Amino acid sequence: MNTMSVLALQEYEFERQFNEDEAIRWMQENWKKSFLFSALYAACILGGRHVMKQREKFELRKPLVLWSLTLAAFR
């Protein structure tokens, strides 16, 4: 069995188990939470920027190059 047929089978299983009506109902009941999570995210970003303004910058070029190379090699 090749990889494509396994992937297609997994996608089919997901589609078969996914209940669109249940997902829509959940979103209709919980739409207000998106505003709460957005506000928390914004507070973390702005608060983090305020805290980090007083600190020296991290030197991340080498770790990011290594990260990118490993992603490219194992993809």
N, C-alpha and C positions, 0 to 999 in steps of 0.2 A: 504494500500500500504506500503510494507516494505521499509527499508532504501536502500537495494541493488537495488531494481527496480527503485527507485528515482534516485540513483546515476547512474545507467545504462542509464536512460533516459537523464540525464544531459550530460553524456559523448556523447551520440548519437547526442544531439542537437549541442554540440560543434563541433563534427566531420562534421555534415551536414553544418554548417555555415563556417567552415574553408576552405579557398581557397588557396590551396598549390601553385598554379601558381602565385598568387598575393604576397604571402610570399616570394617566390623565387625572384621575380622581385624586391621587396623591398630590400632584402638582396644584390642583385647585384648592386642596385643603391646606397646603403648606407654602403658598406663594409668599406670605409675609416673611418667612424665614430668610428669603433671599436678600431682603433689605437689611436684616440684622447681620447676616454674614458679610454683606458688602460693607457695612459700617465698621464692623470689627476688622476687616481686611484693611480698610483705609486708615483706621486708627493705628494698626500695627505698622503700616508703611510709614505714615507720618511720624509716629512715635519713634520708630527705629531710626529714621533719618535724623531726628532731633538728638537722640542718644549718641549716634555715631558721628555727629558733627564735631564733637570734642576729641575724638580718637584719631589716631593715625591710620592711614589707608592700609589695607591688606595687599600683599603682593601675590596675586592669584594667577598670573600669566602662565607660569610653569605647570601648576596643577590643572589648569584648564586645557592646556595643550595636551597633557598626558590623558586627560579625560576624553578629549576629542579623538585622539589617536586610538584609544582602546575602543571607543564606540565604533570608529571606522573599521577597525580590525575584526571585531566580533559581530558585525552586522551581517 
